[in-house]
């Protein structure tokens, strides 16, 4: 069975006539931190359409600004690959300067790490499972002595998570 957030998102695509739901889906696609509770009153079943439109406009403007600055665009690319990236590690708010060299280095390392995961099915499956279940532990699937992954166990656990 699908996690509740995915069932809810699937429901959005089935009800395109509801302007609040479609605006929220658009905002969520641009900003994964958007929270439905900020815009939807479950008691009344009403959407804050005006608030959604304002936040959507601001989010689009913010993203457009990111694309204009090289440091910001590098950070956006890094963030897309590694959701744990923190702007404060690369941007000095006092000077308004980006650490472009640091961003380029971390982006290169992240891409190399992801390429390595793609070559190593066990590591890739482990990363996928960890994204679904933060309690998953590499040691449950990887034998350090032999350097072997329990790929079948990872696949079974992923299947049970994905239903």
C-alpha positions in Angstrom: 0.0 0.0 0.0 1.2 3.5 -0.7 2.3 5.8 2.1 -0.4 8.3 3.0 1.4 11.3 1.4 1.7 9.5 -1.9 -2.0 8.5 -1.8 -2.8 12.1 -1.1 -0.6 13.3 -4.0 -2.3 10.7 -6.2 -5.6 12.2 -5.2 -4.5 15.6 -6.3 -4.1 14.4 -9.9 -7.6 12.9 -9.9 -9.2 16.2 -8.8 -7.8 18.9 -11.1 -10.9 21.1 -10.8 -10.1 21.9 -7.2 -7.9 25.1 -7.5 -6.5 24.9 -4.0 -5.3 21.3 -4.4 -3.7 22.0 -7.8 -2.0 25.2 -6.5 -0.7 23.2 -3.6 0.6 20.5 -5.8 2.4 23.1 -7.9 3.9 24.7 -4.8 4.9 21.3 -3.4 6.7 20.4 -6.6 8.8 23.6 -6.3 9.2 23.5 -2.5 9.1 20.0 -0.9 8.8 21.6 2.5 5.4 23.1 1.8 2.8 21.8 4.4 -0.8 21.2 3.4 -1.9 22.2 6.9 -0.7 25.8 6.2 -3.2 26.1 3.4 -6.0 23.7 4.0 -8.6 23.8 6.8 -9.7 20.3 7.3 -12.7 21.3 9.4 -14.3 23.5 6.7 -12.7 21.7 3.7 -11.5 25.1 2.4 -8.2 26.0 0.8 -6.4 29.4 1.4 -6.2 30.0 -2.3 -4.9 33.5 -1.9 -2.2 32.4 0.5 -1.2 29.6 -1.9 -1.1 32.1 -4.9 1.1 34.5 -2.8 3.5 31.7 -1.7 3.7 30.2 -5.2 4.5 33.6 -6.6 7.3 34.2 -4.0 8.7 30.7 -4.4 8.9 31.1 -8.2 10.6 34.5 -7.8 13.1 33.0 -5.3 13.9 30.2 -7.7 14.3 32.6 -10.6 16.8 34.6 -8.4 18.7 31.4 -7.7 19.1 30.7 -11.4 20.7 34.2 -12.0 23.6 33.7 -9.6 26.2 31.0 -10.4 26.7 30.1 -6.8 23.0 29.8 -6.3 22.5 27.6 -9.3 25.3 25.4 -8.2 23.7 25.1 -4.8 20.3 24.3 -6.3 22.0 21.5 -8.4 23.7 20.2 -5.3 20.5 20.4 -3.2 18.7 18.4 -5.9 21.3 15.6 -5.6 21.7 15.8 -1.8 18.8 17.1 0.1 21.0 17.5 3.2 23.0 20.3 1.6 22.9 23.4 3.7 23.0 26.9 2.2 24.9 28.2 5.2 27.8 26.0 4.4 28.3 27.8 1.0 26.8 31.3 1.4 28.1 34.1 3.6 25.0 36.2 4.4 27.1 39.1 5.7 29.0 39.5 2.5 26.4 38.0 0.1 29.2 35.9 -1.4 29.0 32.2 -2.4 31.8 29.7 -2.0 31.7 28.7 -5.6 34.9 26.7 -5.4 33.5 24.7 -2.4 30.2 24.2 -4.2 32.0 22.9 -7.3 34.1 20.5 -5.3 31.1 19.2 -3.3 29.0 18.9 -6.4 31.8 16.9 -8.1 32.2 14.6 -5.1 28.4 14.1 -4.8 28.1 13.2 -8.5 31.0 10.8 -8.2 29.5 9.2 -5.1 26.1 8.8 -6.9 27.9 7.3 -9.9 29.6 4.8 -7.6 26.2 3.9 -6.1 24.8 3.2 -9.5 27.7 0.8 -10.2 27.3 -1.0 -6.9 23.7 -2.4 -6.8 23.9 -3.2 -3.0 24.9 0.3 -2.1 22.3 1.8 -4.4 19.6 -0.4 -2.9 20.8 0.4 0.6 20.6 4.2 -0.2 17.1 3.7 -1.5 16.0 1.8 1.5 17.5 4.3 3.9 15.6 7.1 2.1 12.4 5.2 2.9 13.3 3.9 6.3 15.7 6.1 8.3 16.2 3.2 10.7 17.7 0.9 8.1 21.2 0.0 8.9 24.0 -0.8 6.4 25.4 -3.4 8.7 22.2 -5.4 8.3 22.9 -5.9 4.6 26.7 -5.5 4.2 29.3 -8.0 5.3 32.5 -5.9 5.8 34.7 -9.0 6.1 33.7 -10.2 2.6 32.7 -6.9 1.1 29.4 -8.5 -0.1 25.9 -7.0 0.0 22.8 -9.0 0.8 21.1 -7.8 -2.4 18.2 -10.2 -2.1 17.5 -9.0 1.5 17.6 -5.4 0.4 15.3 -6.1 -2.5 12.8 -8.0 -0.2 12.8 -5.1 2.3 12.3 -2.6 -0.4 9.4 -4.6 -1.9 7.8 -4.7 1.6 8.2 -0.9 2.0 6.8 -0.2 -1.5 3.9 -2.6 -1.1 
